[in-house]
Amino acid sequence: MASHRVRPKTAGTYVRRGIVLTYLFLLVVWPVSLIAQHTFGNGFGNLHTALTDPAVTSALRLTIYVSIWAVAINTVFGVGISLLLTRYTFPGRSILSALIDLPLSVSPVVVGLALLLAYGGTNGLFGPALNSAGFQVAFATPGIVLATTFVSLPLVIRELVPVLTEIGTDQEQAARSLGAGPWQTFRRITLPSIRWALVYGVVLSLARSLGEFGAVKIIGGNIAQQTQTATLVVEQKYQDFEQPTAYATSFLLALIAVAALVVVTVLRPKENPDGD
């Protein structure tokens, strides 16, 4: 086995590390820590106030409900689209790959407005027909689920596609040559190879769903205790000079997202740099 030469650390190395760590501290760690500091400025009083506020508890329940649905939808379709992009060649494949990144480049407010024009009850393209059938999308939970699903769509796919490309198709073809069906091949060969990329994509999708603001505000209408998600209630409480409740709600959202990332990072197996 070839030995790896380790470069000695120089003063420049420590300076570059210091710059990166300072940048991350000022951009991420310090602002988030201020939310925690203001949340627990008087002990657990702010958290108690937030968790006993009907508007906050209703918004948290709706946010969790919407996030679960969005993550479930993106997981199913994310796996399907990833397999389609990496295992098949077809006209328009590059266009489909580019369209997947559209939610990352378009403002969520634009997404919400587009969905409102499509599914609005009065002037929407499909809204009147859906309302006649007794199914309301705009200014209701289905619209919020649709908007949240749209903005978090690429996260699962962009985690899976590189892994599926790297592992190739040799093992899958071998399994099929031995008589395994498509589902059996996916369950026994493909899924174990992509499980950690899938889990990480799901966690990122969950974090993105919890924090969505612009699209859900437009399509949901921000109706208190009906279509008001946690991010929207944070805005309202802050504007209504109920900052402690806003801080506590923000802290809860950040805590869920950070906890999910930490759990995945801890459980994810470490790669062996020597390849053993």
Secondary structure, DSSP 8 states (H G I E B T S, - for coil): ----------HHHHHHHHHHHHHHIIIIIHHHHHHHHHHTTTTTHHHHHHHT-HHHHHHHHHHHHHHHHHHHHHHHHHHHHHHHHHH---TTHHHHHHHHTHHHHS-HHHHHHHHHHHH-TTT-SSHHHHHHTT---TTSHHHHHHHHHHHTHHHHHHHHHHHHHHH-SHHHHHHHHTT--HHHHIIIIIHHHHHHHHHHHHHHHHHHHHT--HHHHHHH---TTTT--HHHHHHHHHHTT-HHHHHHHHHHHHHHHHHHHHHHHHHS----TT--
